[in-house]
Amino acid sequence: MSKFPVDAPIRNVIAALERLGFRLVREGSHIAMLRENSDGSRTPLTMPNHRTLKSSTLRTILTQAGIPRDDFLGVYHG
């Protein structure tokens, strides 16, 4: 299994989330992203707009958005 990023650059995180179907909605002090699901529901995601994200912050974001760790790591490192 790939190693979870310690200080992940925000641009790499956004690119990985876009590969998972999220799109950028708003960018200010926080970044808002949204994914339209196949069942018609939406999955919102909000994260701080810092240069890097600590691993604990990134894990919390993934948990709240319902993204499995392995799915994220597959597109982040892939």
C-alpha positions in Angstrom: 0.0 0.0 0.0 1.2 3.5 -0.8 2.3 5.7 2.1 -0.1 8.4 3.2 1.3 11.9 2.5 2.5 13.8 5.5 2.5 17.4 4.2 0.4 17.1 1.0 0.6 20.0 -1.4 -2.9 21.4 -1.9 -2.7 21.4 -5.7 -1.9 17.7 -5.7 -4.8 17.0 -3.3 -7.2 19.0 -5.5 -6.0 17.2 -8.7 -6.5 13.8 -6.9 -10.0 14.8 -5.8 -10.9 15.9 -9.3 -9.8 12.5 -10.6 -12.3 11.0 -8.1 -15.1 13.1 -9.6 -15.1 16.3 -7.5 -15.1 19.7 -9.1 -13.9 23.0 -7.7 -16.9 25.2 -6.7 -15.3 28.0 -4.7 -11.8 29.1 -3.5 -11.2 31.6 -0.8 -9.9 31.0 2.7 -11.4 27.5 2.3 -11.8 25.4 -0.9 -15.2 24.0 -1.6 -15.6 21.0 -3.9 -18.7 19.0 -5.0 -19.3 15.6 -6.5 -22.5 14.7 -8.3 -23.2 11.1 -7.6 -24.9 8.6 -10.0 -27.9 8.3 -7.7 -28.6 12.1 -8.0 -27.1 13.0 -4.6 -24.3 15.4 -4.0 -21.2 15.0 -1.9 -19.8 18.3 -0.6 -16.2 18.7 0.5 -14.6 21.7 2.3 -10.9 22.0 3.2 -8.7 24.9 4.3 -6.8 26.7 1.6 -3.3 26.2 2.9 -0.1 25.5 0.8 0.1 22.0 2.4 -2.4 19.8 4.3 -1.2 17.8 7.3 -2.0 14.1 7.2 -4.5 14.3 10.0 -6.4 17.1 8.3 -6.4 15.2 5.0 -7.6 12.0 6.7 -10.5 13.9 8.3 -11.5 15.5 5.0 -11.5 12.1 3.3 -13.6 10.5 6.1 -16.2 13.3 6.1 -16.5 13.0 2.3 -16.8 9.2 2.4 -13.6 8.6 0.3 -11.8 5.4 1.1 -8.1 5.9 1.9 -7.0 3.4 -0.8 -9.1 5.1 -3.5 -7.5 8.4 -2.7 -4.0 7.1 -2.5 -4.5 5.3 -5.9 -5.2 8.6 -7.7 -2.8 10.7 -5.5 0.3 8.6 -6.2 -1.0 7.2 -9.5 
